[in-house]
């Protein structure tokens, strides 16, 4: 989960307050007048301290947006007696996988080799030194794929498995640009934070002054789908049957928070 902060300090009175619609919010508050006093406000989780001053509130907002991008990886793992045989077989199979995917209209720029490894497998792992005997070699290769056509996900996986891929490492539905979704979530957080500031000021019998500080925080979260056919003795028809119907894009959840601090008019 990614967390980013942006702090804006306002040195003059703010003439407008952001009032917009959102989806959900959770707000906390703290009253911090610049007086020689330190007490707790029961039930609010707030603390009064001299050095900060003002009324601090925080609101959180969440926006749910339909994804417009999917990222997935498919893999090939081959086991052969010699490293040359394993590498040759893996290269051939991955080439077939790439060709099958490109035949569906996926461009080269959206395909990238993300991992390639060669390792020996020893017959008896308890034996050390020159007496160790290699049973076979394992060559693994993974292909990273970006798709903007979400309706092709199942078709791409089916084609990859049919061409020889024996693992599906991950599948993630996300957004090409999070900014619009963040704005929706920020709108909710800011709206609820300013509303709660007014409410608390009234309840605590104080008058709000200038907006002294504003802090914006966002958290990016994308749901993902995971599956694997690695090392399974299944045919293409068995592995891919009904796969397209089993995948649901759902929605991307984007969370934000807005922290505000107002001065208190004496």
C-alpha positions, 0 to 999 in steps of 0.5 A: 500500500502506497502512502503519500503526503502533501502539506500546504501551509496557509498564511492568510485567511482562506476565503472558500471551503471545499464542499463536495460529495463523496462516498464514506468518511471517518473524522477525528479532531483535536482542540489545541488552543495556545494556552498554558494548559494540557488536558484530555477531551473525553470521548474525542481522542483529542489533546489540548497542548500549548505549543500547537494551538488551534483546532485540528481535524482529520477526515478520510474518504474512499472512492471506488472506481472501475479499473481500466488496466490489468497487469498479469504475468505468465510463466514457463518452467522446464526441467531437463537433464542438461542445462542446454536442453532446459534452456532450449525448451524454455526459450521455444515454449516462451516464444510460442507463448509470446506469439500466441498473445501477440496474435490476440492484438497485444503489442510488443510494448506491453510485453516484457520478460520479468524473470529468467532463472537457471538452477540445478536440482540435486538428487540428494540435497544432504550430500555436499562437495564433489559427490553431489549429483545433479538430477536435472536443471530447472529453467524458469521464465516469466512474461509481464503483460499489460492489457487495456482491454479488460475483456481479453484477460481470460482469452490471453490467459487461455492462449498462454496456457495453450501455448505452453505456459504452466504458471499464472503468477498474478493478475491485478486490476488497476488504473492507468491514472489514479488522479481522478479517483483521488480527487473524488476521495479527497473531496469527501475527506475535505468536505467531512473534515470542514463540516466536523470542524464547524460542528466541534467548534460549536460544541466546544464553544469556540470560534474558528479563525484562519485555516493554518495548515492543510495536509493531504494523504492518499493510499493506493490499493488494487485488488488482485486475482491469483491463480497458478497452473504450475507443475500440474498435469492438466491439458489446455482444455482442462486448465482454461475451461470456464476461466474467462467467466471466473475472472471479475474485475471488480472495483479499485479502492482509493483511500485518502485523508485530509488533515486541517488545522484552524486558528481559534479566535480569542 
